[in-house]
Amino acid sequence: MKTINNKTEDLFKSVLRLKNIGETKKFFRDLLTEEELIEFGKRWQAAQMLSENISYEKIEKKTGLSSRTVARISKWLNGGMGGYKLMLNKIKHHNNLSPSVKRLR
């Protein structure tokens, strides 16, 4: 990935040190504008919807993203570096755990 350099590598390592949702919210709000956070949230929502085979049209209406952006997310979901699928699988695995196992985490 050509965008990886020492500074972006350091950013990724910093994100791994966040311990909870509160820390994560604070860090990302300082790092990004509100508009950027909203945009990233919409993209993540679109990836989730695409993984559920929801149509582009419904995704566009629900998220307000352009068809071009939804198509790009679909391309990355199905042929990118695997990041979307990795996270979707982690969430699916977490959601499939029994309530008693979730409490242990």
C-alpha positions as CSV (number, residue, x, y, z in Angstrom):
1,M,0.0,0.0,0.0
2,K,1.7,3.2,-1.2
3,T,0.0,5.4,1.4
4,I,1.8,3.6,4.3
5,N,4.8,5.5,5.6
6,N,6.2,6.0,9.1
7,K,3.6,8.5,10.0
8,T,0.6,6.4,8.9
9,E,2.2,3.3,10.5
10,D,2.4,5.3,13.8
11,L,-1.3,6.3,13.4
12,F,-2.3,2.7,13.0
13,K,-0.3,1.7,16.1
14,S,-1.8,4.5,18.1
15,V,-5.4,3.3,17.2
16,L,-4.5,-0.1,18.5
17,R,-3.7,1.4,21.9
18,L,-7.3,2.7,22.4
19,K,-9.0,0.8,25.1
20,N,-12.7,1.6,24.9
21,I,-15.4,3.5,22.9
22,G,-14.9,6.6,25.0
23,E,-11.2,6.8,24.2
24,T,-11.9,6.0,20.5
25,K,-14.5,8.8,20.2
26,K,-12.2,11.3,21.7
27,F,-9.3,10.4,19.5
28,F,-11.2,10.2,16.3
29,R,-13.1,13.5,17.0
30,D,-9.8,15.3,17.5
31,L,-8.2,13.6,14.5
32,L,-11.1,14.1,12.0
33,T,-13.7,16.8,11.4
34,E,-17.4,16.0,12.2
35,E,-18.1,15.7,8.5
36,E,-15.3,13.2,8.0
37,L,-16.6,11.1,10.9
38,I,-20.1,11.2,9.4
39,E,-18.7,10.2,6.0
40,F,-16.7,7.3,7.4
41,G,-19.8,6.1,9.3
42,K,-21.8,6.2,6.1
43,R,-19.2,4.2,4.3
44,W,-19.1,1.6,7.1
45,Q,-22.9,1.4,7.0
46,A,-22.8,0.9,3.2
47,A,-20.2,-1.9,3.6
48,Q,-22.4,-3.6,6.2
49,M,-25.5,-3.3,3.9
50,L,-23.6,-4.5,0.9
51,S,-22.5,-7.6,2.9
52,E,-26.2,-8.3,3.4
53,N,-26.9,-8.0,-0.3
54,I,-28.9,-4.8,0.0
55,S,-29.3,-3.0,-3.3
56,Y,-27.3,0.1,-4.2
57,E,-30.5,2.1,-4.5
58,K,-31.5,1.3,-0.9
59,I,-28.0,2.0,0.3
60,E,-27.9,5.3,-1.5
61,K,-31.3,6.3,0.0
62,K,-30.4,5.2,3.5
63,T,-26.9,6.7,3.6
64,G,-27.0,9.6,1.2
65,L,-23.9,8.3,-0.5
66,S,-23.5,8.5,-4.3
67,S,-23.8,5.5,-6.5
68,R,-20.1,5.9,-7.3
69,T,-19.1,5.8,-3.7
70,V,-21.3,2.7,-3.0
71,A,-19.7,1.1,-6.1
72,R,-16.2,1.9,-4.8
73,I,-17.1,0.4,-1.4
74,S,-18.4,-2.7,-3.1
75,K,-15.2,-3.0,-5.0
76,W,-13.1,-2.7,-1.8
77,L,-15.4,-5.1,0.0
78,N,-15.1,-7.7,-2.7
79,G,-11.5,-7.2,-3.9
80,G,-9.7,-4.8,-1.7
81,M,-7.2,-5.7,1.0
82,G,-9.9,-7.6,3.0
83,G,-10.3,-5.0,5.7
84,Y,-14.0,-4.6,5.4
85,K,-14.5,-8.4,5.4
86,L,-12.1,-8.8,8.4
87,M,-14.1,-6.4,10.5
88,L,-17.5,-7.7,9.4
89,N,-16.4,-11.2,10.4
90,K,-15.1,-10.0,13.7
91,I,-18.5,-8.3,14.4
92,K,-20.4,-11.3,13.2
93,H,-18.3,-13.6,15.4
94,H,-18.8,-11.3,18.4
95,N,-22.5,-11.0,17.9
96,N,-22.9,-14.8,17.6
97,L,-21.3,-15.4,21.0
98,S,-23.6,-16.4,23.8
99,P,-24.5,-13.6,26.3
100,S,-22.3,-15.3,29.0
101,V,-19.3,-15.4,26.7
102,K,-19.8,-11.7,25.8
103,R,-19.8,-10.7,29.4
104,L,-16.4,-12.4,29.8
105,R,-14.9,-10.2,27.1
